[in-house]
Structures are given as structure tokens and as C-alpha cells.
Amino acid sequence: MKTRHSWLVATAIFLLAIPAASQEIREPLPETLTSVSVQRILLRPSLLSKRPAGAPVDPAAIVALPPSTSWRGNCPDETLSHSDSDWGPGEYIVQAGFAEGESAAGYYTMPADQFPLRLDLFEVLFATSNAIGQTTTHWTVRVYRGTPDTGGLVAEFSSDDIILPHLVMPPGTTGTILQFLVDPQDPEQIFIDDDGSQGFTIGVRIDQHNDPGNPCLEAPNPNNNAFPCTDTSGLDVASGNWLDLVTGPFCLCGQNWLSFSSLPVICRPSGDWVMRATVTPQGCAPITGACCRGNGTCSDGFTESECDTIGGSYQGDAVACVDVQCPAPTGACCVEATGQCIEVDEDVCSLGGGQFFASESCSDFICFPEGACCLPDGTCVEAVTPEVCGLGGGTFQGNGTTCAGSDCPQPLGACCFTNGNCSELEEGICLAFGAEWLGMGTDCTGEACLDEPCDGDIDGDGSVGVDDLLRVIGDWACGGVCDGDVDSDGFVGVDDLLIVIGSWGNCS
């Protein structure tokens, strides 16, 4: 297998010059991927491009989407790739010599009349080879006009693991398709102009390996890193596959951006990068203009039919939002002074001292409702507003309702039956059983329905009798803690005996 990386030659020379060194040269690795997963990231250029350098990105800028999500294009999109890979499980070459700081890219051409191109999607396959643990790879995606060595940089996005996640792959031999989808609804898009070459370049840089090694001296550990892949069907487009190489005294394959055709044979990969770009030509795009939405905002780039679909008002072909003042949305404005409802915008309603209800129409909106109110104690009052009812802890029954037509729920409370049982019931139901209702909001927790014991019931059997009297006599003159000390004065005597006699009989 041919190698493609500068560290292969450099390491050999280094080992000859310093025999004591013990470096292991790592070749690109043929691997069989039994499964290939997909990680898709949605980019919103308008939010990212307005971020000052070093400032945090708005969390709304990047969101994860399922792989089945499609994108909208006015023109038929074009998918460009130099690889014949089917992007599924199968045989691939894992470029294990790919160093930290290097970039893999594809250069693609289109007819001149198709420019500018709108970038929709970029995909690249990464793989691990018998990884001993989870790998984390930091990356940057870059887009160029023309070739990357002479063209201009159009866009750049880097992972930060806060908004743009790093590439994290599990242990073992696995593949992940890293997809970057540009939000088609974003007011700003990534457009690529023709620089005269009728082509563009897009690629991915490894900013940080999981285990970087020492470029050109020691290759990244293939069992502890993720790498981009080439296919196994041979190198079909040597001029369309590119590398941005790291530089150093022992890096002998070249430096900066080089196409595969410019690399020394010993450094050249044996296949095409497994990557592809989906773009939408703009030559066939229909005329668009500004669209005023129902919420008063304006969006550029809508066709008339698209604007109608979202319930907007199309402002004309080639008209921009900067030249449009969309009407503020109207709603129901309730004027307490007159009891009237009028449909105006929020500013006018506020000026007149009204209460504004957005997205409401006076035809079906009641400004000042009044009706029955069920209070917590089960009673009902009429002709009150929802606000007044709420202040009293009640439940408003609706506009125009009356107490006669309202079935207000009665409050519950603990109901003590004569047999000692307890249940939380309405007062009327409780009294119908001849039971004792303890009041609204009481419950049956604890000993709510237990009678207080009689003072003289020393043995706790529910009555005062001979057994209790004998307890007092048995403890007579006790000066400590004794059962017979009924009055708890620390001495059993006449007072305790009188309490027992005075409580004689059943406790009540």
C-alpha cells in the first residue's frame, strides 16, 4: 500500500540519522466498516457571521437535525464527488498518517453560467481503526473560491464543543459521516462566486487529534485517533483531491496546499477522498423579493408563492426588506373607558390606554367578561370578572354564566363516624350519616377522629372503673413517676382518688 504522508520519508531519514530512535512507521490502513453512522449539523450563517471575534455564539445558531431532514432549493441541486463510494458499510482506506493541522479537500468544477453557487451540504467520512477507546477530534470546515492554494476563503466554521460539537467516535473500527447542512431558511447563505477557474474547494482540517503524535517524526496513533478516508477503487481525479500539509524540517512531502497530482508518488494516497458537496446553481433561480409576515417582520429571498404559503404579503420582485416598512400586526384592543373592542396595532392601543390582545379579533373576542364564580367554600356569586373571582380564590365559570346554571363543587373535610372511622366528605353527606364534620380543608391524618381520653382512665380501656381505682390505691403515697399519679403532681393521694371517682363510667 502506498503512503501519502510526509512523515513516512521523514521518519525513515530520522531513524537512519539517529539509530537510537525507535519510531513505528504507520501506513494507511485498509479497513472494513461494518456500520457507518451520520452526524448532521445545521449552520445558520447570519447568526455566526455577525458574531464578533471571540464572542460566544448564540445557541440558536447551530442545532442538530435528523439525517432525514431535506433542504429547499429554487434550482435543482448538484452533488459533486470524486469518489465512487456508496457511503455505506464496506471497504475503505483509513488515512492513518493524516497529521494534526492538515486538511483534506475536494476541488470541484461547474459551468460558468451556474455561478454563483449556493452551498447546501458538505459530507466527509471519518473512521477509526481498532480504537482502544473513545476518540475526540477537533475540526474546521473551509470553503474556497477556485483552488485552495490561489482562491479566496469564502467561509470557515470550527468545532468548539459548545455550539459546534467535536467529532466523538466510539472504540473499535467504526465510520461516521460528518455532514454540514446550511439552513435554507437563513436570511444569509454561503454563495461561491466564480474566480475564473469555474471551480470551488471545500474541505475539513483536523485542528486537534485525540492523540496527535509528532508530525513528520511520529505518526498519530492509529488505535487512538479518527482519520478521513479514501476509497479503494483507485485514484480517479488526482487534480481534484487536495492536501494542506504541515511543515517542518523532517516533512519531505511538501508544504501548504498541494493536489494529489503534485505530491511525490510515495506520499500520494491510492484513492479519492470520500467526501462530497451539494450545491444549488443560481442561474435558474426564480425572481424573489421581500415578504412581510403576519407578525410585522420582513424576510428577503421569497418567491411570491412562498410568501403566500406562509400567509405573508409579497412586496414585489427584487424588492429588499431595507426598502419596505411592513405594517405592524393588529389585534383586539379593549378600551375600558367605553367598553368597546377595536382592532388596531399595539402602539395605537397603548396610546389610547387600551389592553392589547395580539392575534385576536373583536368578532370572537370578549373584552370584559362577567359571570358566575364558584368560591372555595362551595358558594357562588354572580356578575364578577375573572380577575375578581381569582382574587377570592374562586373558579370563573365563563362569560354570561349564572349561579343557577353552575354546579359549584362543595368543599371537603374530615368526617368522623360514630364507629371511629374517618373519611373526607362534603358537609351535607357527612351530617346525613349522623357523623361529625370537622370543617372545610380538614383531613383524616393522625388521630383526627379519636376522642380525648378521660382523666381517670389510667388503664386506657375507654372507661373509668374499679381497675383504675385499684391502680391509685396500689400506688398510694408514691412520690415518683407512678401510673396512679392522675394529676401529675408527683404524689399519689386523695386528689388522684377524687379524679377517678369524679370520672367514673364510660368516657365520652
Secondary structure, DSSP 8 states (H G I E B T S, - for coil): -----HHHHHHHHHHHH-TT--------EEEEES-EEEEEEEE-HHHHHTS-TT----GGGEEE--TT-----SS--EEE-S----SSSEEEEE-TT--TT-EEEEEEE--GGG-SEEEEEEEEEEE-SSBSS-EEEEEEEEEEES-TTTS-EEEEEE--SSSS--EEE-SBS-EEEEEEEE-TTSSS--EE---SSSEEEEEEEEEE-SS--BTTTB---TTS--EEEE-SS--S-TTTEEEEE---TT--S--EEEEGGGS-GGGS-SS-BSEEEEEEESTT----EEEE-TTS-EEEEE-HHHHHHTT-EEEEET--GGG------EEEEEETTTTEEEEEEHHHHHHTT-EEEET--TTS--SS--EEEE-TTS-EEEEE-HHHHHHTT-EE--TT--GGG------EEEEE-TTS-EEEEEHHHHHHTT-EEEEET----TTTT-----TT-TT-SSEESHHHHHHHHHTTT--SS-TT-TT-SS--SHHHHHHHHHT-EE--
